[in-house]
Amino acid sequence: MTLHAVADVCHAAVHTAVRPSMNLSTAPRHRCRFCDAALSRVFVDLGMSPLCESFLSAEQLDGAERFYPLCVYVCDRCLLVQLPQYVNAADIFSEYAYFSSFSDSWLRHARRYSERMIERFGLTQQSQVIEIASNDGYLLQNFVARGIPALGIEPAANVARAAIDKGVPTLVKFFGTATARELLALGKRADLLVANNVLAHVPQLNDFVAGVKLVLAEGGVATFEFPHLLRLMAGNQFDTIYHEHFCYLSFAVVEALLAAHGLAAFDVEELPSHGGSLRVFAQHAGGGQSRSPSVAALRAVERSAGLDRLEGYASFAEQVVRVKHSLLELLIAAKRQGCTIAAYGAPGKGNTLLNYCGVRTDLIDYTVDRNPYKHGKYLPGTHIPIDPPERIAQTRPDLVLILPWNLRDEIVEQLGYIRDWGGRFVVPIPEPEIF
Protein backbone atom coordinates (compact mmCIF):
# COMPACT_ATOMS: atom_id res chain seq x y z
CA MET A 1 0.00 0.00 0.00
CA THR A 2 1.36 3.46 -0.89
CA LEU A 3 1.91 6.27 1.61
CA HIS A 4 -1.07 8.12 0.13
CA ALA A 5 -3.30 5.06 0.46
CA VAL A 6 -2.30 4.54 4.11
CA ALA A 7 -3.02 8.22 4.84
CA ASP A 8 -6.45 8.01 3.20
CA VAL A 9 -7.40 4.93 5.23
CA CYS A 10 -6.26 6.56 8.48
CA HIS A 11 -8.02 9.83 7.65
CA ALA A 12 -11.30 8.02 6.95
CA ALA A 13 -11.05 5.97 10.14
CA VAL A 14 -10.39 9.00 12.33
CA HIS A 15 -13.27 10.97 10.88
CA THR A 16 -15.65 8.02 11.21
CA ALA A 17 -14.70 7.81 14.87
CA VAL A 18 -15.11 11.46 15.81
CA ARG A 19 -17.91 12.71 13.61
CA PRO A 20 -20.89 11.33 15.59
CA SER A 21 -19.82 13.05 18.84
CA MET A 22 -19.20 16.31 16.98
CA ASN A 23 -22.79 16.31 15.69
CA LEU A 24 -24.41 15.84 19.10
CA SER A 25 -24.43 19.59 19.79
CA THR A 26 -27.15 21.58 18.05
CA ALA A 27 -25.84 25.02 19.08
CA PRO A 28 -23.46 26.56 16.48
CA ARG A 29 -19.95 27.08 17.79
CA HIS A 30 -19.14 29.87 15.34
CA ARG A 31 -21.06 32.44 13.31
CA CYS A 32 -20.21 34.21 10.07
CA ARG A 33 -18.54 37.57 10.65
CA PHE A 34 -20.34 39.06 7.64
CA CYS A 35 -23.91 37.68 7.58
CA ASP A 36 -24.08 36.06 11.07
CA ALA A 37 -25.15 32.64 9.76
CA ALA A 38 -24.09 29.57 11.73
CA LEU A 39 -20.83 28.06 10.44
CA SER A 40 -20.77 24.30 10.00
CA ARG A 41 -19.06 23.56 6.68
CA VAL A 42 -15.28 23.02 6.95
CA PHE A 43 -13.18 24.38 4.06
CA VAL A 44 -9.87 22.98 5.34
CA ASP A 45 -8.54 21.87 8.73
CA LEU A 46 -4.80 22.43 9.32
CA GLY A 47 -4.84 21.16 12.87
CA MET A 48 -3.41 23.15 15.79
CA SER A 49 -0.81 25.87 15.34
CA PRO A 50 0.80 28.68 17.35
CA LEU A 51 0.44 32.32 16.34
CA CYS A 52 2.67 32.65 13.31
CA GLU A 53 4.53 35.77 14.48
CA SER A 54 5.07 34.58 18.08
CA PHE A 55 8.80 34.04 17.78
CA LEU A 56 10.58 32.57 20.79
CA SER A 57 13.72 33.57 22.64
CA ALA A 58 16.15 30.88 23.80
CA GLU A 59 14.82 31.28 27.34
CA GLN A 60 11.29 30.45 26.16
CA LEU A 61 12.13 27.16 24.46
CA ASP A 62 11.50 25.09 27.58
CA GLY A 63 8.16 26.76 28.33
CA ALA A 64 4.67 25.88 27.20
CA GLU A 65 3.39 27.34 23.93
CA ARG A 66 -0.20 28.18 23.07
CA PHE A 67 -1.63 26.40 20.04
CA TYR A 68 -4.96 27.31 18.45
CA PRO A 69 -7.14 25.61 15.82
CA LEU A 70 -6.54 26.40 12.16
CA CYS A 71 -9.91 25.11 11.01
CA VAL A 72 -11.37 27.28 8.24
CA TYR A 73 -15.07 27.37 7.38
CA VAL A 74 -17.06 28.49 4.35
CA CYS A 75 -20.38 30.16 5.14
CA ASP A 76 -23.38 28.31 3.69
CA ARG A 77 -25.24 31.59 3.19
CA CYS A 78 -22.79 34.23 1.91
CA LEU A 79 -19.80 31.99 0.97
CA LEU A 80 -17.29 33.96 3.02
CA VAL A 81 -14.32 31.69 3.78
CA GLN A 82 -13.16 32.48 7.30
CA LEU A 83 -11.21 31.43 10.35
CA PRO A 84 -13.03 31.88 13.66
CA GLN A 85 -11.38 34.32 16.04
CA TYR A 86 -9.56 32.34 18.68
CA VAL A 87 -7.25 35.17 19.74
CA ASN A 88 -7.88 38.84 20.46
CA ALA A 89 -6.56 41.00 17.62
CA ALA A 90 -4.70 43.18 20.12
CA ASP A 91 -2.71 40.12 21.23
CA ILE A 92 -1.60 39.58 17.63
CA PHE A 93 -1.02 43.06 16.25
CA SER A 94 -0.07 45.38 19.13
CA GLU A 95 3.58 44.26 18.90
CA TYR A 96 4.35 42.85 15.47
CA ALA A 97 7.40 41.29 13.85
CA TYR A 98 6.54 42.03 10.21
CA PHE A 99 8.16 45.12 8.66
CA SER A 100 7.16 45.71 5.02
CA SER A 101 10.34 47.58 4.13
CA PHE A 102 12.54 44.45 4.31
CA SER A 103 11.22 43.28 0.93
CA ASP A 104 12.72 45.13 -2.03
CA SER A 105 10.01 43.88 -4.38
CA TRP A 106 7.29 45.06 -2.00
CA LEU A 107 8.84 48.53 -1.83
CA ARG A 108 8.77 48.65 -5.63
CA HIS A 109 5.14 47.53 -5.61
CA ALA A 110 4.25 50.33 -3.17
CA ARG A 111 6.11 52.95 -5.19
CA ARG A 112 4.37 51.96 -8.43
CA TYR A 113 0.99 52.01 -6.68
CA SER A 114 1.61 55.49 -5.26
CA GLU A 115 2.66 56.92 -8.62
CA ARG A 116 -0.37 55.43 -10.37
CA MET A 117 -2.86 56.69 -7.78
CA ILE A 118 -1.41 60.21 -7.89
CA GLU A 119 -1.71 60.27 -11.66
CA ARG A 120 -5.07 58.50 -12.02
CA PHE A 121 -6.96 60.48 -9.37
CA GLY A 122 -5.11 63.79 -9.66
CA LEU A 123 -3.88 63.91 -6.05
CA THR A 124 -2.25 67.19 -5.03
CA GLN A 125 -0.95 68.98 -1.94
CA GLN A 126 -4.59 69.75 -1.13
CA SER A 127 -5.55 66.06 -1.07
CA GLN A 128 -5.57 63.75 1.94
CA VAL A 129 -4.28 60.18 1.79
CA ILE A 130 -5.04 57.84 4.69
CA GLU A 131 -3.67 54.31 4.92
CA ILE A 132 -5.10 51.71 7.27
CA ALA A 133 -2.51 49.23 8.57
CA SER A 134 0.28 51.46 7.28
CA ASN A 135 3.03 49.32 8.83
CA ASP A 136 6.46 51.02 8.79
CA GLY A 137 5.54 53.75 6.31
CA TYR A 138 6.74 51.70 3.33
CA LEU A 139 3.93 53.11 1.11
CA LEU A 140 2.98 56.49 2.55
CA GLN A 141 6.58 57.69 2.38
CA ASN A 142 6.03 58.00 -1.39
CA PHE A 143 3.18 60.47 -0.89
CA VAL A 144 5.09 62.39 1.78
CA ALA A 145 8.01 62.78 -0.64
CA ARG A 146 5.61 64.40 -3.15
CA GLY A 147 4.23 66.82 -0.57
CA ILE A 148 0.81 65.13 -0.45
CA PRO A 149 -0.66 65.03 3.09
CA ALA A 150 -0.61 61.47 4.36
CA LEU A 151 -1.68 59.80 7.60
CA GLY A 152 -1.10 56.22 8.68
CA ILE A 153 -3.26 54.16 11.04
CA GLU A 154 -1.20 51.30 12.52
CA PRO A 155 -1.99 49.25 15.66
CA ALA A 156 1.54 47.87 16.22
CA ALA A 157 3.44 50.48 18.22
CA ASN A 158 6.89 49.08 17.40
CA VAL A 159 6.18 49.17 13.66
CA ALA A 160 4.51 52.59 13.81
CA ARG A 161 7.65 54.04 15.41
CA ALA A 162 9.63 53.09 12.31
CA ALA A 163 7.12 54.99 10.15
CA ILE A 164 7.23 58.07 12.35
CA ASP A 165 11.03 58.03 12.17
CA LYS A 166 10.67 58.23 8.37
CA GLY A 167 8.50 61.34 8.67
CA VAL A 168 5.19 59.57 8.08
CA PRO A 169 2.52 60.81 10.56
CA THR A 170 1.01 57.71 12.16
CA LEU A 171 -1.72 57.07 14.72
CA VAL A 172 -1.27 53.94 16.82
CA LYS A 173 -4.80 52.57 16.66
CA PHE A 174 -6.96 49.80 15.29
CA PHE A 175 -9.36 51.00 12.62
CA GLY A 176 -13.14 50.82 12.77
CA THR A 177 -16.08 53.15 13.19
CA ALA A 178 -14.74 54.58 16.47
CA THR A 179 -11.40 55.55 14.90
CA ALA A 180 -13.21 56.89 11.81
CA ARG A 181 -15.25 59.22 14.01
CA GLU A 182 -12.06 60.41 15.72
CA LEU A 183 -10.60 61.24 12.32
CA LEU A 184 -13.73 63.14 11.35
CA ALA A 185 -13.49 65.13 14.58
CA LEU A 186 -9.95 66.08 13.53
CA GLY A 187 -11.22 67.22 10.13
CA LYS A 188 -9.65 64.25 8.33
CA ARG A 189 -11.47 62.68 5.36
CA ALA A 190 -9.69 60.60 2.76
CA ASP A 191 -9.55 61.52 -0.90
CA LEU A 192 -7.60 58.28 -1.24
CA LEU A 193 -8.09 55.64 1.43
CA VAL A 194 -5.58 52.80 1.20
CA ALA A 195 -6.45 49.44 2.78
CA ASN A 196 -3.83 47.14 1.32
CA ASN A 197 -3.45 43.68 2.85
CA VAL A 198 -5.56 44.48 5.88
CA LEU A 199 -9.13 43.41 5.02
CA ALA A 200 -8.24 39.74 5.56
CA HIS A 201 -6.79 40.62 8.99
CA VAL A 202 -10.01 42.16 10.35
CA PRO A 203 -12.18 40.14 12.76
CA GLN A 204 -14.92 42.84 12.97
CA LEU A 205 -15.43 43.00 9.23
CA ASN A 206 -18.66 45.02 9.18
CA ASP A 207 -17.36 47.62 11.63
CA PHE A 208 -14.20 48.05 9.54
CA VAL A 209 -16.03 48.66 6.24
CA ALA A 210 -18.55 50.93 7.98
CA GLY A 211 -15.54 52.97 9.18
CA VAL A 212 -14.25 53.21 5.61
CA LYS A 213 -17.65 54.55 4.53
CA LEU A 214 -17.51 57.23 7.25
CA VAL A 215 -14.01 58.53 6.59
CA LEU A 216 -14.09 58.43 2.78
CA ALA A 217 -14.60 61.92 1.33
CA GLU A 218 -17.38 62.60 -1.15
CA GLY A 219 -15.80 61.79 -4.49
CA GLY A 220 -13.03 59.89 -2.69
CA VAL A 221 -11.68 56.48 -3.67
CA ALA A 222 -10.79 53.54 -1.46
CA THR A 223 -8.52 50.74 -2.65
CA PHE A 224 -8.36 47.31 -1.08
CA GLU A 225 -5.63 44.78 -1.86
CA PHE A 226 -5.94 41.22 -0.59
CA PRO A 227 -4.90 37.72 -1.63
CA HIS A 228 -7.48 36.29 -4.01
CA LEU A 229 -9.24 33.17 -2.75
CA LEU A 230 -9.39 31.84 -6.29
CA ARG A 231 -5.57 31.92 -6.53
CA LEU A 232 -5.20 30.43 -3.04
CA MET A 233 -7.26 27.44 -4.10
CA ALA A 234 -5.79 27.02 -7.58
CA GLY A 235 -2.21 27.31 -6.27
CA ASN A 236 -2.57 25.14 -3.14
CA GLN A 237 -1.61 28.15 -1.03
CA PHE A 238 -2.80 26.71 2.28
CA ASP A 239 0.21 28.18 4.08
CA THR A 240 -1.34 31.64 3.74
CA ILE A 241 -3.89 30.48 6.31
CA TYR A 242 -2.93 31.59 9.79
CA HIS A 243 -4.52 33.23 12.80
CA GLU A 244 -3.69 36.75 11.62
CA HIS A 245 -5.80 36.11 8.51
CA PHE A 246 -9.42 35.93 9.60
CA CYS A 247 -10.91 35.95 6.07
CA TYR A 248 -10.04 34.49 2.65
CA LEU A 249 -11.73 36.65 0.10
CA SER A 250 -13.32 36.27 -3.29
CA PHE A 251 -14.25 39.31 -5.36
CA ALA A 252 -17.95 38.42 -5.17
CA VAL A 253 -17.93 38.41 -1.36
CA VAL A 254 -15.98 41.69 -1.15
CA GLU A 255 -18.36 43.32 -3.62
CA ALA A 256 -21.33 42.21 -1.50
CA LEU A 257 -19.61 43.41 1.69
CA LEU A 258 -18.97 46.86 0.22
CA ALA A 259 -22.54 47.12 -1.07
CA ALA A 260 -23.92 46.27 2.37
CA HIS A 261 -22.23 49.43 3.67
CA GLY A 262 -23.12 51.85 0.90
CA LEU A 263 -19.94 51.44 -1.15
CA ALA A 264 -19.59 50.24 -4.72
CA ALA A 265 -16.69 48.51 -6.49
CA PHE A 266 -16.02 50.27 -9.79
CA ASP A 267 -12.76 48.63 -10.88
CA VAL A 268 -10.65 45.58 -10.04
CA GLU A 269 -7.14 44.56 -11.03
CA GLU A 270 -5.44 41.19 -10.72
CA LEU A 271 -1.95 41.41 -9.20
CA PRO A 272 0.89 38.88 -8.93
CA SER A 273 1.70 39.78 -5.30
CA HIS A 274 1.23 37.23 -2.49
CA GLY A 275 0.67 34.44 -4.99
CA GLY A 276 -2.17 36.31 -6.72
CA SER A 277 -4.04 39.26 -5.26
CA LEU A 278 -6.84 41.63 -6.19
CA ARG A 279 -6.87 45.40 -6.04
CA VAL A 280 -10.47 46.57 -5.71
CA PHE A 281 -11.38 50.23 -6.25
CA ALA A 282 -14.47 51.47 -4.40
CA GLN A 283 -16.45 54.69 -4.06
CA HIS A 284 -19.64 55.80 -2.37
CA ALA A 285 -22.65 54.17 -4.04
CA GLY A 286 -23.77 56.43 -6.86
CA GLY A 287 -20.33 58.07 -7.12
CA GLY A 288 -18.93 59.57 -10.28
CA GLN A 289 -16.39 56.91 -11.27
CA SER A 290 -17.56 54.79 -14.20
CA ARG A 291 -17.59 51.02 -13.76
CA SER A 292 -14.80 49.15 -15.53
CA PRO A 293 -15.57 46.06 -17.65
CA SER A 294 -13.11 44.22 -15.40
CA VAL A 295 -15.79 44.00 -12.69
CA ALA A 296 -18.18 41.88 -14.74
CA ALA A 297 -15.28 39.92 -16.23
CA LEU A 298 -13.95 38.84 -12.83
CA ARG A 299 -17.43 37.94 -11.63
CA ALA A 300 -17.67 35.58 -14.60
CA VAL A 301 -14.24 34.06 -13.89
CA GLU A 302 -15.20 33.29 -10.29
CA ARG A 303 -18.53 31.79 -11.37
CA SER A 304 -16.80 29.52 -13.89
CA ALA A 305 -14.44 28.36 -11.12
CA GLY A 306 -17.40 27.43 -8.92
CA LEU A 307 -16.96 30.10 -6.25
CA ASP A 308 -20.65 31.00 -6.47
CA ARG A 309 -21.72 27.63 -5.03
CA LEU A 310 -20.68 25.45 -2.11
CA GLU A 311 -19.60 22.56 -4.34
CA GLY A 312 -16.76 24.70 -5.67
CA TYR A 313 -15.04 24.63 -2.26
CA ALA A 314 -15.19 20.88 -1.66
CA SER A 315 -11.88 19.59 -3.08
CA PHE A 316 -9.38 22.01 -1.54
CA ALA A 317 -8.75 19.99 1.64
CA GLU A 318 -7.70 16.96 -0.41
CA GLN A 319 -5.23 19.08 -2.40
CA VAL A 320 -3.64 20.29 0.85
CA VAL A 321 -3.03 16.77 2.17
CA ARG A 322 -1.38 15.80 -1.13
CA VAL A 323 1.06 18.75 -1.00
CA LYS A 324 1.94 17.94 2.61
CA HIS A 325 2.82 14.36 1.74
CA SER A 326 4.87 15.42 -1.30
CA LEU A 327 6.92 17.93 0.68
CA LEU A 328 7.67 15.45 3.45
CA GLU A 329 8.67 12.80 0.94
CA LEU A 330 11.06 15.26 -0.75
CA LEU A 331 12.72 16.43 2.47
CA ILE A 332 13.02 12.96 3.96
CA ALA A 333 14.54 11.58 0.75
CA ALA A 334 17.07 14.44 0.69
CA LYS A 335 18.10 13.80 4.32
CA ARG A 336 18.51 10.08 3.64
CA GLN A 337 20.87 10.99 0.81
CA GLY A 338 22.96 13.02 3.28
CA CYS A 339 21.86 16.50 2.18
CA THR A 340 21.99 19.46 4.54
CA ILE A 341 18.88 21.66 4.38
CA ALA A 342 18.41 25.27 5.45
CA ALA A 343 15.42 27.56 4.92
CA TYR A 344 15.14 31.16 3.82
CA GLY A 345 12.71 33.48 5.56
CA ALA A 346 10.57 33.50 8.68
CA PRO A 347 7.20 34.60 7.28
CA GLY A 348 3.80 33.77 8.72
CA LYS A 349 3.11 31.40 5.83
CA GLY A 350 6.28 29.48 6.62
CA ASN A 351 5.17 28.80 10.16
CA THR A 352 1.81 27.44 9.00
CA LEU A 353 3.56 25.20 6.48
CA LEU A 354 6.15 23.84 8.90
CA ASN A 355 3.74 23.23 11.78
CA TYR A 356 1.09 21.58 9.61
CA CYS A 357 3.66 19.35 7.92
CA GLY A 358 5.51 18.58 11.16
CA VAL A 359 8.84 19.83 9.82
CA ARG A 360 11.34 20.60 12.59
CA THR A 361 15.10 20.62 13.12
CA ASP A 362 15.31 16.95 12.20
CA LEU A 363 14.76 18.07 8.61
CA ILE A 364 15.78 21.75 8.53
CA ASP A 365 18.87 22.94 10.39
CA TYR A 366 18.00 26.66 10.55
CA THR A 367 16.36 29.49 8.66
CA VAL A 368 17.62 32.98 7.84
CA ASP A 369 15.83 36.30 7.56
CA ARG A 370 16.79 39.86 6.62
CA ASN A 371 14.81 41.31 9.54
CA PRO A 372 17.17 41.84 12.53
CA TYR A 373 14.12 41.80 14.82
CA LYS A 374 13.96 38.01 14.31
CA HIS A 375 17.66 37.15 14.62
CA GLY A 376 18.55 34.93 17.57
CA LYS A 377 14.94 33.83 17.95
CA TYR A 378 13.18 30.58 17.08
CA LEU A 379 10.17 29.76 14.94
CA PRO A 380 7.02 29.10 16.96
CA GLY A 381 6.08 25.46 17.34
CA THR A 382 8.99 24.02 15.36
CA HIS A 383 11.80 25.81 17.28
CA ILE A 384 13.94 26.20 14.16
CA PRO A 385 16.57 28.91 14.86
CA ILE A 386 16.54 32.18 12.88
CA ASP A 387 19.92 33.57 11.78
CA PRO A 388 21.14 36.42 9.56
CA PRO A 389 21.35 35.59 5.83
CA GLU A 390 25.16 35.38 6.01
CA ARG A 391 24.92 31.97 7.67
CA ILE A 392 24.02 30.35 4.35
CA ALA A 393 27.40 31.30 2.87
CA GLN A 394 29.13 30.10 6.05
CA THR A 395 27.50 26.65 6.18
CA ARG A 396 26.94 25.99 2.45
CA PRO A 397 23.75 23.88 2.65
CA ASP A 398 22.86 21.52 -0.20
CA LEU A 399 19.24 22.72 -0.30
CA VAL A 400 17.57 26.02 0.65
CA LEU A 401 13.80 25.84 1.21
CA ILE A 402 12.21 29.17 0.25
CA LEU A 403 9.41 29.76 2.75
CA PRO A 404 8.18 33.12 1.29
CA TRP A 405 7.69 31.45 -2.09
CA ASN A 406 5.84 34.53 -3.36
CA LEU A 407 9.25 36.27 -3.33
CA ARG A 408 10.94 33.40 -5.14
CA ASP A 409 12.60 35.46 -7.88
CA GLU A 410 13.91 38.09 -5.45
CA ILE A 411 15.37 35.45 -3.12
CA VAL A 412 16.95 33.40 -5.91
CA GLU A 413 18.68 36.56 -7.10
CA GLN A 414 19.94 37.33 -3.56
CA LEU A 415 21.20 33.79 -3.00
CA GLY A 416 22.48 33.00 -6.49
CA TYR A 417 25.88 32.28 -4.97
CA ILE A 418 24.72 28.90 -3.59
CA ARG A 419 25.26 27.54 -7.10
CA ASP A 420 29.01 27.95 -6.45
CA TRP A 421 28.96 24.81 -4.30
CA GLY A 422 26.14 23.04 -6.15
CA GLY A 423 23.40 24.24 -3.83
CA ARG A 424 19.81 24.10 -5.04
CA PHE A 425 16.54 25.73 -4.08
CA VAL A 426 13.26 24.15 -2.97
CA VAL A 427 9.82 25.75 -3.15
CA PRO A 428 6.88 24.05 -1.39
CA ILE A 429 3.97 25.76 -3.20
CA PRO A 430 2.07 25.11 -5.47
CA GLU A 431 3.89 21.77 -5.65
CA PRO A 432 7.17 20.89 -3.91
CA GLU A 433 9.97 21.39 -6.42
CA ILE A 434 13.79 21.32 -6.41
CA PHE A 435 15.45 23.63 -8.94
Secondary structure, DSSP 8 states (H G I E B T S, - for coil): --HHHHHHHHHHHHHHHHHHHHTS--S-SEE-TTT--EE--EEEEEEEE--TT--B-GGGTTS----EEEEEEE-TTT--EE----S-HHHHHSS----GGG-HHHHHHHHHHHHHHHHHHT--TT--EEEES-TTSTTHHHHHHTT--EEEE-S-HHHHHHHHHTT--EE----SHHHHHHHHHTT--EEEEEEET-GGG-SSHHHHHHHHHHHEEEEEEEEEEEEBHHHHHHTT-GGG--TT--EEB-HHHHHHHHHHTTEEEEEEEEE-GGGSEEEEEEEETT-SS---HHHHHHHHHHHHTTTTSGGGGTTHHHHHHHHHHHHHHHHHHHHHTT--EEEE---HHHHHHHHHHT--TTT---EE-S-GGGTT-B-TTT--BEE-THHHHHH--SEEEESSGGGHHHHHHHTGGGGGGT-EEEE-SSS-EE-
